[in-house]
Amino acid sequence: MKVWAKTIIEEKITRSLLYEYEAMSNEEEFVAVLQEICGQLDIPTPIATRVNFNHFVMFNNTRFKPRDFVESVDFDVLDLEAVVEKKDKRK
C-alpha cells in the first residue's frame, strides 16, 4: 500500500512524498510508518493519537496541525492520504 504525505502552507503543497509500506493494521505500525515518513520529509514527528489512526483507517486520510507537534514546524498541515489502487476491470 502507499501513503501520500504532504505538508501544506496556505493551501499550497510545500513538501510531498509517496511512501510505500507493507502493512498498517494497528496503531504501532501506523506510528512506525508516520516516523519513517517524517524522517524522509525531514520534519519532526507529531504526536499521533487513536483518533488519527481511526481517521486513517475509516477515511483513508488524517491531518496533523502545528499543535500536534512538540517542536515548532514551518507548515500549516501535515496531511497523510492512503493511495487506493484501482483494480483493472478490463481483464
N, CA, C and O atoms as CSV, one atom per row, in Angstrom:
chain,resi,resn,atom,element,x,y,z
A,1,MET,N,N,0.835,-1.177,0.000
A,1,MET,CA,C,0.000,0.000,0.000
A,1,MET,C,C,0.882,1.244,0.000
A,1,MET,O,O,2.082,1.182,0.270
A,2,LYS,N,N,0.255,2.363,-0.308
A,2,LYS,CA,C,1.007,3.613,-0.382
A,2,LYS,C,C,0.293,4.714,0.390
A,2,LYS,O,O,-0.931,4.730,0.520
A,3,VAL,N,N,1.117,5.640,0.898
A,3,VAL,CA,C,0.607,6.830,1.579
A,3,VAL,C,C,1.207,8.043,0.890
A,3,VAL,O,O,2.412,8.096,0.644
A,4,TRP,N,N,0.369,9.008,0.582
A,4,TRP,CA,C,0.848,10.277,0.047
A,4,TRP,C,C,0.890,11.247,1.217
A,4,TRP,O,O,-0.152,11.610,1.761
A,5,ALA,N,N,2.075,11.662,1.602
A,5,ALA,CA,C,2.257,12.612,2.704
A,5,ALA,C,C,2.625,13.962,2.110
A,5,ALA,O,O,3.453,14.052,1.204
A,6,LYS,N,N,1.998,15.013,2.634
A,6,LYS,CA,C,2.311,16.342,2.120
A,6,LYS,C,C,2.187,17.377,3.233
A,6,LYS,O,O,1.305,17.294,4.088
A,7,THR,N,N,3.095,18.358,3.202
A,7,THR,CA,C,2.980,19.495,4.099
A,7,THR,C,C,2.352,20.621,3.294
A,7,THR,O,O,2.622,20.785,2.105
A,8,ILE,N,N,1.508,21.393,3.969
A,8,ILE,CA,C,0.723,22.421,3.287
A,8,ILE,C,C,0.841,23.743,4.033
A,8,ILE,O,O,0.734,23.797,5.258
A,9,ILE,N,N,1.066,24.814,3.261
A,9,ILE,CA,C,1.036,26.177,3.792
A,9,ILE,C,C,0.043,26.960,2.941
A,9,ILE,O,O,0.202,27.069,1.725
A,10,GLU,N,N,-0.975,27.500,3.590
A,10,GLU,CA,C,-1.991,28.307,2.903
A,10,GLU,C,C,-2.490,27.620,1.635
A,10,GLU,O,O,-2.522,28.233,0.569
A,11,GLU,N,N,-2.877,26.358,1.745
A,11,GLU,CA,C,-3.459,25.556,0.676
A,11,GLU,C,C,-2.490,25.211,-0.459
A,11,GLU,O,O,-2.924,24.768,-1.522
A,12,LYS,N,N,-1.183,25.410,-0.247
A,12,LYS,CA,C,-0.179,25.051,-1.243
A,12,LYS,C,C,0.714,23.954,-0.676
A,12,LYS,O,O,1.167,24.035,0.465
A,13,ILE,N,N,0.958,22.938,-1.480
A,13,ILE,CA,C,1.815,21.833,-1.060
A,13,ILE,C,C,3.267,22.294,-1.096
A,13,ILE,O,O,3.753,22.770,-2.123
A,14,THR,N,N,3.956,22.148,0.037
A,14,THR,CA,C,5.357,22.567,0.116
A,14,THR,C,C,6.322,21.388,0.105
A,14,THR,O,O,7.452,21.524,-0.365
A,15,ARG,N,N,5.898,20.236,0.614
A,15,ARG,CA,C,6.693,19.005,0.559
A,15,ARG,C,C,5.725,17.878,0.215
A,15,ARG,O,O,4.550,17.910,0.581
A,16,SER,N,N,6.240,16.891,-0.490
A,16,SER,CA,C,5.380,15.784,-0.875
A,16,SER,C,C,6.205,14.507,-0.933
A,16,SER,O,O,7.363,14.520,-1.348
A,17,LEU,N,N,5.595,13.410,-0.513
A,17,LEU,CA,C,6.286,12.117,-0.514
A,17,LEU,C,C,5.256,11.014,-0.726
A,17,LEU,O,O,4.210,10.999,-0.077
A,18,LEU,N,N,5.554,10.097,-1.632
A,18,LEU,CA,C,4.736,8.909,-1.812
A,18,LEU,C,C,5.495,7.767,-1.151
A,18,LEU,O,O,6.555,7.360,-1.628
A,19,TYR,N,N,4.954,7.252,-0.056
A,19,TYR,CA,C,5.639,6.249,0.763
A,19,TYR,C,C,4.916,4.912,0.634
A,19,TYR,O,O,3.699,4.839,0.807
A,20,GLU,N,N,5.663,3.864,0.332
A,20,GLU,CA,C,5.088,2.534,0.208
A,20,GLU,C,C,5.413,1.720,1.453
A,20,GLU,O,O,6.541,1.752,1.943
A,21,TYR,N,N,4.427,0.992,1.963
A,21,TYR,CA,C,4.615,0.203,3.177
A,21,TYR,C,C,3.962,-1.157,3.019
A,21,TYR,O,O,3.107,-1.362,2.158
A,22,GLU,N,N,4.385,-2.079,3.869
A,22,GLU,CA,C,3.883,-3.450,3.813
A,22,GLU,C,C,2.485,-3.566,4.422
A,22,GLU,O,O,1.546,-4.000,3.754
A,23,ALA,N,N,2.353,-3.176,5.694
A,23,ALA,CA,C,1.074,-3.325,6.390
A,23,ALA,C,C,0.944,-2.252,7.459
A,23,ALA,O,O,1.932,-1.750,7.995
A,24,MET,N,N,-0.304,-1.918,7.748
A,24,MET,CA,C,-0.576,-0.966,8.820
A,24,MET,C,C,-1.919,-1.370,9.450
A,24,MET,O,O,-2.950,-0.745,9.204
A,25,SER,N,N,-1.877,-2.412,10.253
A,25,SER,CA,C,-3.112,-2.952,10.808
A,25,SER,C,C,-3.363,-2.541,12.251
A,25,SER,O,O,-4.423,-2.840,12.801
A,26,ASN,N,N,-2.393,-1.853,12.881
A,26,ASN,CA,C,-2.613,-1.410,14.256
A,26,ASN,C,C,-1.916,-0.071,14.474
A,26,ASN,O,O,-1.205,0.423,13.599
A,27,GLU,N,N,-2.129,0.501,15.642
A,27,GLU,CA,C,-1.590,1.836,15.938
A,27,GLU,C,C,-0.060,1.872,15.942
A,27,GLU,O,O,0.536,2.862,15.519
A,28,GLU,N,N,0.574,0.805,16.413
A,28,GLU,CA,C,2.031,0.773,16.460
A,28,GLU,C,C,2.624,0.835,15.050
A,28,GLU,O,O,3.600,1.547,14.813
A,29,GLU,N,N,2.036,0.093,14.127
A,29,GLU,CA,C,2.508,0.135,12.740
A,29,GLU,C,C,2.235,1.500,12.112
A,29,GLU,O,O,3.042,1.989,11.322
A,30,PHE,N,N,1.108,2.117,12.456
A,30,PHE,CA,C,0.783,3.458,11.972
A,30,PHE,C,C,1.841,4.459,12.432
A,30,PHE,O,O,2.310,5.279,11.643
A,31,VAL,N,N,2.211,4.390,13.700
A,31,VAL,CA,C,3.222,5.301,14.251
A,31,VAL,C,C,4.582,5.047,13.602
A,31,VAL,O,O,5.317,5.994,13.323
A,32,ALA,N,N,4.922,3.786,13.361
A,32,ALA,CA,C,6.199,3.463,12.713
A,32,ALA,C,C,6.251,4.044,11.293
A,32,ALA,O,O,7.272,4.597,10.885
A,33,VAL,N,N,5.160,3.918,10.552
A,33,VAL,CA,C,5.090,4.485,9.199
A,33,VAL,C,C,5.171,6.006,9.271
A,33,VAL,O,O,5.864,6.631,8.468
A,34,LEU,N,N,4.470,6.602,10.227
A,34,LEU,CA,C,4.495,8.061,10.407
A,34,LEU,C,C,5.914,8.548,10.711
A,34,LEU,O,O,6.354,9.559,10.163
A,35,GLN,N,N,6.625,7.838,11.577
A,35,GLN,CA,C,8.004,8.211,11.912
A,35,GLN,C,C,8.914,8.129,10.691
A,35,GLN,O,O,9.753,9.004,10.481
A,36,GLU,N,N,8.752,7.090,9.892
A,36,GLU,CA,C,9.562,6.937,8.687
A,36,GLU,C,C,9.265,8.051,7.678
A,36,GLU,O,O,10.183,8.611,7.079
A,37,ILE,N,N,7.997,8.363,7.496
A,37,ILE,CA,C,7.602,9.440,6.578
A,37,ILE,C,C,8.184,10.771,7.038
A,37,ILE,O,O,8.746,11.512,6.231
A,38,CYS,N,N,8.058,11.080,8.315
A,38,CYS,CA,C,8.584,12.345,8.837
A,38,CYS,C,C,10.102,12.409,8.705
A,38,CYS,O,O,10.657,13.472,8.428
A,39,GLY,N,N,10.770,11.285,8.901
A,39,GLY,CA,C,12.215,11.246,8.721
A,39,GLY,C,C,12.609,11.553,7.283
A,39,GLY,O,O,13.563,12.291,7.037
A,40,GLN,N,N,11.877,10.987,6.341
A,40,GLN,CA,C,12.182,11.231,4.934
A,40,GLN,C,C,11.835,12.661,4.507
A,40,GLN,O,O,12.490,13.225,3.631
A,41,LEU,N,N,10.809,13.242,5.126
A,41,LEU,CA,C,10.453,14.634,4.825
A,41,LEU,C,C,11.312,15.629,5.603
A,41,LEU,O,O,11.252,16.833,5.355
A,42,ASP,N,N,12.108,15.125,6.541
A,42,ASP,CA,C,12.963,15.944,7.399
A,42,ASP,C,C,12.153,16.942,8.225
A,42,ASP,O,O,12.461,18.132,8.291
A,43,ILE,N,N,11.100,16.405,8.855
A,43,ILE,CA,C,10.258,17.205,9.760
A,43,ILE,C,C,10.106,16.438,11.070
A,43,ILE,O,O,10.313,15.225,11.101
A,44,PRO,N,N,9.743,17.137,12.164
A,44,PRO,CA,C,9.514,16.428,13.423
A,44,PRO,C,C,8.317,15.477,13.304
A,44,PRO,O,O,7.437,15.675,12.466
A,45,THR,N,N,8.297,14.468,14.131
A,45,THR,CA,C,7.166,13.528,14.158
A,45,THR,C,C,6.092,14.065,15.107
A,45,THR,O,O,6.396,14.417,16.247
A,46,PRO,N,N,4.842,14.130,14.645
A,46,PRO,CA,C,3.775,14.614,15.520
A,46,PRO,C,C,3.372,13.560,16.540
A,46,PRO,O,O,3.749,12.392,16.437
A,47,ILE,N,N,2.613,13.990,17.509
A,47,ILE,CA,C,2.043,13.063,18.481
A,47,ILE,C,C,0.784,12.476,17.845
A,47,ILE,O,O,-0.195,13.186,17.614
A,48,ALA,N,N,0.822,11.184,17.569
A,48,ALA,CA,C,-0.303,10.512,16.927
A,48,ALA,C,C,-1.220,9.927,17.994
A,48,ALA,O,O,-0.760,9.286,18.939
A,49,THR,N,N,-2.500,10.151,17.837
A,49,THR,CA,C,-3.493,9.631,18.774
A,49,THR,C,C,-4.311,8.527,18.112
A,49,THR,O,O,-4.193,8.284,16.911
A,50,ARG,N,N,-5.120,7.878,18.895
A,50,ARG,CA,C,-6.018,6.849,18.361
A,50,ARG,C,C,-6.960,7.457,17.333
A,50,ARG,O,O,-7.336,6.792,16.368
A,51,VAL,N,N,-7.343,8.712,17.531
A,51,VAL,CA,C,-8.224,9.404,16.581
A,51,VAL,C,C,-7.563,9.493,15.213
A,51,VAL,O,O,-8.214,9.256,14.195
A,52,ASN,N,N,-6.268,9.835,15.177
A,52,ASN,CA,C,-5.553,9.896,13.902
A,52,ASN,C,C,-5.561,8.535,13.203
A,52,ASN,O,O,-5.822,8.445,12.003
A,53,PHE,N,N,-5.275,7.486,13.961
A,53,PHE,CA,C,-5.276,6.136,13.391
A,53,PHE,C,C,-6.659,5.767,12.875
A,53,PHE,O,O,-6.790,5.240,11.769
A,54,ASN,N,N,-7.688,6.038,13.664
A,54,ASN,CA,C,-9.058,5.706,13.254
A,54,ASN,C,C,-9.477,6.482,12.010
A,54,ASN,O,O,-10.115,5.914,11.124
A,55,HIS,N,N,-9.136,7.758,11.923
A,55,HIS,CA,C,-9.451,8.548,10.722
A,55,HIS,C,C,-8.762,7.959,9.506
A,55,HIS,O,O,-9.354,7.874,8.430
A,56,PHE,N,N,-7.512,7.551,9.675
A,56,PHE,CA,C,-6.773,6.984,8.551
A,56,PHE,C,C,-7.420,5.680,8.084
A,56,PHE,O,O,-7.550,5.448,6.882
A,57,VAL,N,N,-7.820,4.841,9.016
A,57,VAL,CA,C,-8.437,3.555,8.668
A,57,VAL,C,C,-9.821,3.755,8.052
A,57,VAL,O,O,-10.149,3.125,7.047
A,58,MET,N,N,-10.632,4.627,8.648
A,58,MET,CA,C,-12.013,4.789,8.188
A,58,MET,C,C,-12.145,5.676,6.952
A,58,MET,O,O,-12.974,5.409,6.082
A,59,PHE,N,N,-11.328,6.734,6.874
A,59,PHE,CA,C,-11.488,7.715,5.803
A,59,PHE,C,C,-10.305,7.786,4.842
A,59,PHE,O,O,-10.308,8.600,3.919
A,60,ASN,N,N,-9.292,6.940,5.051
A,60,ASN,CA,C,-8.070,6.940,4.231
A,60,ASN,C,C,-7.330,8.272,4.281
A,60,ASN,O,O,-6.618,8.625,3.341
A,61,ASN,N,N,-7.496,9.013,5.383
A,61,ASN,CA,C,-6.860,10.322,5.490
A,61,ASN,C,C,-6.783,10.728,6.954
A,61,ASN,O,O,-7.679,10.420,7.739
A,62,THR,N,N,-5.714,11.417,7.316
A,62,THR,CA,C,-5.627,12.062,8.624
A,62,THR,C,C,-4.735,13.278,8.489
A,62,THR,O,O,-3.872,13.332,7.613
A,63,ARG,N,N,-4.947,14.264,9.369
A,63,ARG,CA,C,-4.200,15.523,9.308
A,63,ARG,C,C,-3.610,15.848,10.667
A,63,ARG,O,O,-4.198,15.557,11.709
A,64,PHE,N,N,-2.437,16.456,10.631
A,64,PHE,CA,C,-1.773,16.924,11.840
A,64,PHE,C,C,-1.536,18.422,11.697
A,64,PHE,O,O,-1.023,18.882,10.677
A,65,LYS,N,N,-1.909,19.173,12.717
A,65,LYS,CA,C,-1.703,20.624,12.740
A,65,LYS,C,C,-0.496,20.942,13.623
A,65,LYS,O,O,-0.033,20.072,14.361
A,66,PRO,N,N,0.021,22.168,13.563
A,66,PRO,CA,C,1.197,22.515,14.377
A,66,PRO,C,C,1.044,22.196,15.864
A,66,PRO,O,O,2.033,21.885,16.528
A,67,ARG,N,N,-0.161,22.265,16.392
A,67,ARG,CA,C,-0.374,21.964,17.817
A,67,ARG,C,C,-0.130,20.491,18.147
A,67,ARG,O,O,0.006,20.140,19.319
A,68,ASP,N,N,-0.072,19.617,17.122
A,68,ASP,CA,C,0.178,18.192,17.326
A,68,ASP,C,C,1.662,17.852,17.411
A,68,ASP,O,O,2.023,16.698,17.641
A,69,PHE,N,N,2.524,18.855,17.225
A,69,PHE,CA,C,3.968,18.667,17.257
A,69,PHE,C,C,4.542,19.277,18.535
A,69,PHE,O,O,4.077,20.321,18.993
A,70,VAL,N,N,5.547,18.626,19.106
A,70,VAL,CA,C,6.239,19.170,20.266
A,70,VAL,C,C,7.151,20.308,19.818
A,70,VAL,O,O,7.244,21.338,20.486
A,71,GLU,N,N,7.822,20.115,18.686
A,71,GLU,CA,C,8.704,21.138,18.123
A,71,GLU,C,C,7.902,22.052,17.197
A,71,GLU,O,O,6.827,21.682,16.725
A,72,SER,N,N,8.429,23.231,16.945
A,72,SER,CA,C,7.743,24.133,16.018
A,72,SER,C,C,7.967,23.641,14.584
A,72,SER,O,O,9.003,23.057,14.268
A,73,VAL,N,N,6.981,23.888,13.734
A,73,VAL,CA,C,7.044,23.459,12.341
A,73,VAL,C,C,6.783,24.646,11.423
A,73,VAL,O,O,6.208,25.653,11.837
A,74,ASP,N,N,7.213,24.513,10.176
A,74,ASP,CA,C,7.093,25.611,9.217
A,74,ASP,C,C,5.963,25.391,8.209
A,74,ASP,O,O,6.046,25.852,7.071
A,75,PHE,N,N,4.909,24.687,8.626
A,75,PHE,CA,C,3.773,24.439,7.740
A,75,PHE,C,C,2.483,24.466,8.552
A,75,PHE,O,O,2.509,24.410,9.781
A,76,ASP,N,N,1.349,24.553,7.844
A,76,ASP,CA,C,0.038,24.623,8.493
A,76,ASP,C,C,-0.562,23.248,8.766
A,76,ASP,O,O,-1.278,23.060,9.750
A,77,VAL,N,N,-0.265,22.281,7.883
A,77,VAL,CA,C,-0.868,20.950,7.994
A,77,VAL,C,C,0.085,19.902,7.436
A,77,VAL,O,O,0.738,20.115,6.415
A,78,LEU,N,N,0.154,18.772,8.120
A,78,LEU,CA,C,0.762,17.565,7.566
A,78,LEU,C,C,-0.403,16.646,7.256
A,78,LEU,O,O,-1.130,16.233,8.159
A,79,ASP,N,N,-0.585,16.325,5.987
A,79,ASP,CA,C,-1.725,15.526,5.542
A,79,ASP,C,C,-1.222,14.164,5.069
A,79,ASP,O,O,-0.322,14.086,4.233
A,80,LEU,N,N,-1.803,13.097,5.605
A,80,LEU,CA,C,-1.493,11.733,5.168
A,80,LEU,C,C,-2.725,11.161,4.493
A,80,LEU,O,O,-3.810,11.138,5.074
A,81,GLU,N,N,-2.553,10.704,3.275
A,81,GLU,CA,C,-3.677,10.180,2.500
A,81,GLU,C,C,-3.301,8.824,1.927
A,81,GLU,O,O,-2.264,8.684,1.280
A,82,ALA,N,N,-4.146,7.822,2.165
A,82,ALA,CA,C,-3.905,6.494,1.601
A,82,ALA,C,C,-4.188,6.542,0.107
A,82,ALA,O,O,-5.200,7.092,-0.327
A,83,VAL,N,N,-3.292,5.965,-0.668
A,83,VAL,CA,C,-3.485,5.887,-2.114
A,83,VAL,C,C,-4.157,4.554,-2.397
A,83,VAL,O,O,-3.550,3.494,-2.242
A,84,VAL,N,N,-5.411,4.616,-2.813
A,84,VAL,CA,C,-6.174,3.409,-3.090
A,84,VAL,C,C,-5.930,3.031,-4.544
A,84,VAL,O,O,-6.246,3.791,-5.460
A,85,GLU,N,N,-5.368,1.854,-4.740
A,85,GLU,CA,C,-5.053,1.399,-6.088
A,85,GLU,C,C,-6.280,0.715,-6.677
A,85,GLU,O,O,-6.865,-0.183,-6.072
A,86,LYS,N,N,-6.649,1.157,-7.857
A,86,LYS,CA,C,-7.817,0.595,-8.535
A,86,LYS,C,C,-7.417,-0.670,-9.271
A,86,LYS,O,O,-6.327,-0.766,-9.834
A,87,LYS,N,N,-8.325,-1.638,-9.256
A,87,LYS,CA,C,-8.086,-2.879,-9.991
A,87,LYS,C,C,-8.507,-2.676,-11.441
A,87,LYS,O,O,-9.486,-1.985,-11.724
A,88,ASP,N,N,-7.765,-3.278,-12.342
A,88,ASP,CA,C,-8.054,-3.174,-13.761
A,88,ASP,C,C,-9.244,-4.070,-14.095
A,88,ASP,O,O,-9.165,-5.289,-13.947
A,89,LYS,N,N,-10.362,-3.462,-14.551
A,89,LYS,CA,C,-11.574,-4.224,-14.846
A,89,LYS,C,C,-11.604,-4.733,-16.276
A,89,LYS,O,O,-12.530,-5.456,-16.647
A,90,ARG,N,N,-10.623,-4.379,-17.086
A,90,ARG,CA,C,-10.622,-4.744,-18.488
A,90,ARG,C,C,-10.233,-6.189,-18.729
A,90,ARG,O,O,-10.387,-6.669,-19.852
A,91,LYS,N,N,-9.747,-6.889,-17.757
A,91,LYS,CA,C,-9.282,-8.265,-17.949
A,91,LYS,C,C,-10.436,-9.220,-18.095
A,91,LYS,O,O,-10.226,-10.421,-18.264
